[in-house]
Amino acid sequence: MKKEYDFKKAKRGPVIKPKGKTRITIYLDDDVIETFRKLADESGSGYQTMINEALREHLRKSTGTLDEETLRRVLREELHSV
């Protein structure tokens, strides 16, 4: 070990940043959390994972991205009308 270390450019926080996920604090209604916990217990997955998936699904739908299932449904409807 060195006798002295230079910490002038040091930063606080973890040495290695985790990739892909960020820890945050968020306030949710009690009934929402309880519902997700109940669903998670029934499915055997974590409630936070389910909340993340629900948020991701909402974002996917609200951005208007077109998935294969929606495209097939629209094509069937349009072809049926012709």
N, C-alpha and C positions, 0 to 999 in steps of 0.2 A: 504494500500500500504506500501511496505517496504521503509525505508529511503534510502537504497542503493541496487542496483542490480549488480550481477556479470555477465558481458558480455564477459568474457575471451574465452568461448567456443561457442559464438554466431556465427551464419552464416547469411549472407545477403540473401534475397530472400523471396518468399512467405512462410507463416507459414505452409500451407498445399500445397504440390505439386499436381498439376492437374494430373489425371491419363488418359493415353491413347493418349494424344495429346501434342505436343510440339510446342511452338511458335518459328518460325525462320524467318529470312529475306532472301529472294531469289529474284534474278533478272530474270524476264521472258521477252521475246519479247512482245512489245505492241500488235502486231497482235494476239498473242496467248491469251493474257489476254482478249482482246476485243471479240475474238471468244467464249471463255468460258463464258464471261459475257452475250453475246447474247444468247447462248444456255441455260444458267441458267435462264434468263428472260423468255424464251419460255417454259421451263419446270417447272418453279416455285420453283427451288431449288437454293442454293447458288453456286456461281462460284468456291469458294475455295473447297467446298465439291466435285464438279465435277472434279476439278484438282486432288484432293486426290484419287477419284475413278479411274481416268484415270491412275494415277501412280501405284495404286494397281493392276489394270488390266494388265498393262505392266509388272510389276514384276511377276505376276502369270504366264503370258505367257512365259516370258523369263527364268523362273526357270524350265520350262519343266514339271510342275505338270500336271497330267492328270485328267481332269474333266469328268463327266459322259457323256456330249454331245460329246466330242472328242472321248472317248472310244467307244461309240455307232457308231459313224461315221466310225471309223477305222475298227470295227468288221463287219459292213455292207459291206464296201469295200472289206475286205478280204474274207468274205463269198461269195460275189458276184463273185469274181475271181475264186473260187473253183468250 
